[in-house]
């Protein structure tokens, strides 16, 4: 959790605010509220984009501010500002008090102290010189072009941020976190006989730049992006119809995240707008399917020491051996549903309200050998990489486009295909799981989740999984 010296320096010494005065304003503002907090944030971020042999853009930004929230039942009073001063917080307090007028709420207990700090207070943005970052992007471009004469376009980007937060509750109770975040992306376009195809790969996590600027790391990213692009050069039109589909390990867990994960967030279930509402204890997936959300994995993109309400992050089992056993909860929805918060209260920034959000959501290992799963399929599709998708939370219906997929014929992978989409309903798809592999992987660290106009970094993962009778949309005539 945030070192008190770091928080004092960022939020009080450098701004001239008096901590005790700010804490008193918060306590007064939350009098008669059921819950609430002052959320303080300081963030530095930068980004570099290299395209076709030159630096296309470079940016650096520093933001700071606060959000003050008072909760009374289902009602919320919220005000925020980019000015860190006692006067600004007092003005915000006048606004949020309106939600408690005429109420006699009892402040909920503060989150229990918990997790060790996952990250140190060192800022990775200042560790590597500007010139080194740009030079590495240039080396990525040159290496990609040297690997294959069919390469006609290379784009590479590097981004990083360093966020410090502190949460102050009524009575002066405090919690906080330090959150570094780095990401490297490579996209490549290849051309053969007038046909152009692309491939991309990204990697990232809550660490410094050192690992991602190592030659082995960025060369691996280039090699993977190039491999995908070259595979797509030989792709054929995807067939359409209902068929067995094997979904590969790692990033394909994005289907699980979108088609199932959002439906297991507390707010949708409290409001009974999720297909999973009221199904605790019921079978929602095939036996052998276990799904968890774990925000405690060090260095992972979705991991947090505490969430944005001060609750320690945790590993929450959502589905166990096919049975729905829990939802992801922030404090407000947990209280209204009579359960404990799970450390999933997240917000994009100080200017946003917290809501139940995923951290690192994945399906745990099964017992099947991936090779045996493949050999068991006479005819079907093997999907290993995905692009965009659409999901309806209420119904659970989803459509996902495959960026890398192969035909399965007599238990073997044959031609790569293009234009394949997977169509189904999350709850029904989980019941069609026929086999779960023993090769669980987490994604490479590139996930960003959108909900309610807010974006937060997340992780996904799964082992190889066989789905029986899934609808595939294709382009073959």
N, C-alpha and C positions, 0 to 999 in steps of 0.2 A: 504494500500500500504506500501511498505517497509519503515520503519522508517529510516530517513536519517542518524541517528547515527549508526544504524546497518549496512547500506550499506557502510558508510565511514570506519567503523572498518574492515569489511570483505574485501572490494575491494581496499582500499587505505591505511589506517593506517598499516594494517598487511603486506601489500605487498611493501610499500614504494613508490607506485605510487602517482603522483601529480594529483589531480582531474582536475585542470584547464588545465594542459598539455594534459591530455587524451582527454578532451572535445575539445581542439583545433585540435588535430589530427583527431578526428571524423569529425569535421566541414570541415576541409581541404579535407579529403578523400571523403566526400559526396558532394563536390562542383560540380555542374552540374548534380547531380543525381536527379531522381524523388522521391526517397524515400530511406530509409535505417536507420541503427542503429547499435550501439555497444551493444551487449547483454552480460552482466556479470552474471556469475552463481557460487554459492558455494553450495555444496550438501554433506551431510553426510547420509549414509545409513547403515543398518545392517539387518541381517537375522538369524533366528534360525530354525533348522529343527530337529524334534524329531521323531524317527521311532522305533517301536517295543521295547519300554521301555528304550531307551537310546538317548542321544543327538548325533545326527548324524553329524551335522555341525553347525558352528557359524562363522559369518563373519562381518566385519566392514570396511567401505570404506569412504574416503573423497576425493572428486574431486572438482576442480575449474578450471575456464577458461573463455574464451571469444569467441564470434563469431562476426565478423564485416561484414556487408552486405551493398552493394550499389545496387540500383535498377534503371534501365534505360529502360523504356518501359516494354517489356517482358524479357529482359536480366537481369541477376543477377550476381554480382561479390561477392564472399564469401570466407572468410579465417577465420580460427579459430586456437586456441592454448591453451594449458593447462598452459602456463606461463602468469601470470598477471604482465606485465611490460610495460612501455611506449615504450621500444624498440620493444617488440613483437607486440604491436598494430600498431606501425609505419610501421613495415615490412608487416603486414596484409594490411595496408592502400595502400601500393605500389601495392599489388595484386588487390584489389577491384577497384582501380582507372581506371584500364584497361577498365572496362565496360562503363565508361563515356567519354572516349577519343573521341573527335570530336562531342560530344553531348552538348546540351545547355538546359538540363532539369531544371525544377523549382521544388524545394523541396516541397513535399506535406505538408499540415498543420499537425502539431502534433496532436495525439489523444487528445480529450478534457478530462480534469480532470473529474473523475467520482466516481466510487464506493468507499464506505468505505472499510477499510481493513477487510477482512473476518477472518483473523487469527492474533494472537499476534506473537511477535518475539521469544517466548519461544521455546526452542528446546526439543521436547518430548523424544528424544533418551537418554537424560541425567537424566530424571525425575525418572525412575524406575531402580533399580540395576540389574545387569546382573543375579545374582543368583535368583532374584524374577521371571524373565522371564523364566529361565530354569525350575524352580520349578513349575511354572504354567503349562508348557507343560507336565511335568511329571504327574501332577494331572489330566490333560486332558486324558492322556493315561490310568491311573488307573481307572478313572471314567467310561470311555468307556467300559473297560473290565468288570467292576463290573455290568454294566447295563444288559448285555446279555451274556450268556455262549457261544453263537454262534460267538462271535467276535474273529477273528483269527489274525487280523492285524489292527494297529492304526498308523496313521501318522498325525502329527500336525506341523504346521509351523507358525511362527510369524515374521513379517517384519515391518520395519519402516524407514522413511526417513524424512529429513528436508532440504528444498531447499529455498535459498534466491536468488532472481534475481534483477538486476537493468538494465534498458534500457536507454541509453544515445543517444539522437538524435542531429542533427546539431543545433548549437546555445545553447547547454547545457541543453535542455529540458530533464527532467528525469521522469521515472515512475518505479515502482517496485512492488514486491510481496514477501510474506513469505508463504511457502506451506508445512505444515506438512502432513504426509500420513502414516497410519498404517493399517495393514491387518492381520487377523487371519484366518487360514484354518485348517479344520479337515477332514480327509478321513478315512473311516472304511470299512473293508472287513469282511463279515460274511460267515459262512459255515453251510450247513444243508444237510445231506445225500449225501455228496460228491459234492454238488453244491455250488459254491462260487459266491457271488454278492457284489457289492460295493455301497457306497453312500458317498457324500461329501457335505460340506457346508462351506462357507466363509463369513466373515463380515469385514467391514473396513470403513475408512473415513478419512477426514482431521482433526483429533483430536490427542490427546495424547494417551498413552497406557492405562490410568486408566480405561476407560470404558470397553475395551476389555479384561482386566485381572480380571475384576470382576467375581465372581463365577457364578452369574446368566447368564452373557453373554456367557462365554465359555461352560457352561453346556447346554445352549440352542443350541449352535452350534453343540455340540456332539449329543444331542438328535435328531436334524434334520438330521445329517449325518447317524445316526443309523436307523432312521425311513426310510430313502430312501433305505438303504441297505436291510432292512428286507422286505420292499415292493417288491423289485426286486427279492427276493427269491421265491415269488409266481407268478412271471410274466409269461405270456404265449407269444407265438410268435405273433407279430403284424400282422394284416391283411393288405392287399394292395389294392389300388384302389382309386377312387375319392369319397370323403365323406365330410360331415360337420365336421369341426374341431373347438373345443373351445380351445383357448389359454389362459392360466391362467394369473393372474396379477403379476407384479413385474419383476423378471428376464427374463421371456419370451419376454420382450421388446427388448431383444438382436436380435430377428428377425427383428424388426422395425429398429434397429440401422444398421444392416448389409444390409438388403435387400432394405431399403429405405433411411436411413440416409446418407450413403456415396454418393448416387446418388444426394443428395441435397447440396453437398459441392461445393463451387464456382468454383474451378479450373476445375472440370469435366464439369460443365455447360458452362463456358467461352470457353472451347475447344470443346464443343458440343459432348462430348463422353459419356454423361449420358442419360439414357432413359427419364429423366425429362427435358432435354435441350429445351429451347424455349417454355415451357408450363406455364409460369407465367399467372395466370388468368384462366387457364383451370382446368377442373375437373380431378383429378388424384386419387380420393378415393371416397368411398361411403359417402353420407350425414351423418353427425354426427362424422366424423373422423377429429380430430384436433391434430396436432403434433407440438411440440415446442422443442427448444433447449435452456436450461436455465443454464448458468454458475454462477448464483448468489445465489444458494441455500446454506446456511451455512453448513459446515462440510461434504458436499457430495464429493465423490471421484473425480468427474469431475469439481468441482467448482474452480473459480479463481477470485481474485480481479481484475486483469487485465490479458489480454492474453500475449503471448510472443513477441508482438510488442508494448505493452503499451496501447492497446485499452481496455477500461473498458468492462468487461464481461456484458452480457445482456441476457434477455429472448427474443428469436427470434421466432416468429410464422412462421412455414414453410408451413403447410397445415392447412387451416381453413375451417371447415365444408365441407371437401372434395376438396376444391379449393387450388391449389398451389399458395402461396402468396410470397414466398421468399426463398433465399438460405443462407447458412452459408458462411461468407466471411472473408478472411484476407485482409490486406491493398492493396496488389498488384492486386489481382483479382477483388476486389471491384472497384479500380480506373479504371481498364481496361474495366469493365462492366458498369461504370458510376453510381454506387450505393455506399451506405455507408458501411464501414466495420461493422461487427456485434460482434467483440470480439472473433472470432474463429481462430485467427492466433496462431497456437501452434507448438512447437518443442519438441523433446525428450530431448535435452540438448544443451549446447553452441556449440557443434560440428555439429549441424543440422540446416537446413533452416526451417523457419516457413512455414506452409501451412494451408489451411482451414481444421479444424478438429472439431469434435463434442465435447461437454462438457457433459451435462446431457440431453439426448434426450428421450422424452417420449410422449405417447399419453394421452391426457387429459380425464377426466371423461366423460362418457356418462350418460344416464338416466335409463338404464335397471338394474333390480335386477339380480345379478349373478345366484341365484337359479332359477329364471324364465327362464333365458337363457338356463340353463342346461335342465330344464324340457321340453323345446321346441324341443329338438333334439331327434328324434326317434332312429337313429343309427348313430354313429360317433366315434370320438376320442377326448379325453380331454388331452391336453399336458400341463404339469406344470413346467417341468425342461428340460433344453437343454444343450447339450455338444457342440461339434464342428460343424462347418458349412462352406460352401463355397458359395461365391457370385461373380457374374460377374457384375462389375459396369456398363459396357456399355449396357448390355441387362437387368440387374436387376434380372437375373435368380439365384435362391438360392436352396440349399439343406441343411437342418438342421437335426441333429440327436437328438432324444428325449431320455433323461436319466430317465424320469419319465412320464408315460402316462397311460391312462386308457380307456377301451372301454366304450362307452355310449350306453345303451340299454333301450329303452322306457323311456328316460328322466332321467336315473339314472346311476351313475358310477358303473361298475362291475369289471371285471378282470383287473389287471395291465398288461401292455404289454411291451415287450422288442424288440429292433430292429426297432422301428418305425422311419421313416424319413419324414420330410415335404418337398415337392418339389413344386416350383412355380416360379412366377415372381413377384417382389416386387410391381410394379405398378398395375398389374392385381389382386394380392392378396388383395390390399387395396380396390379395387372396389367390391370385393366379401364379404366385411364386412357386415354382416346382423344384428348385434347387438353389442353395446358397453356398458359394465357394468359401475356401479357407484362406483367401488371399486379400483380405481387407486392406485398402489403402486410403489415406486421406488425399485430398487434392493438392496441387502444387502451390496453393496459396494465392489465389486470384479472385476469390468470390466476393461479390458485393450484393447485398440484399436490399431491395426496395419495398417499402410498405408505408402507406399513409403519407407519401411525399418525402419520406426520409430514407437515406441510404446509410448502411453500416457494413463494415467488413465482416465476413463470415467464412466458415470452412465447411466442406462437405466431404463425404466419403462413403465407401461401401465395398464389399467384395464382389466378385463375379456373381451374377444373379440370372437365373433362367425364368422367364415369364412365359407361360403357356397361353397361346391364343390372344396375343395383343394385336390391335389394329395398326397396320403400317400404311401410311400414305406414301405413294410413290409417283414417279414421273414416266415410267415405262408405258408405252402405248400398247 
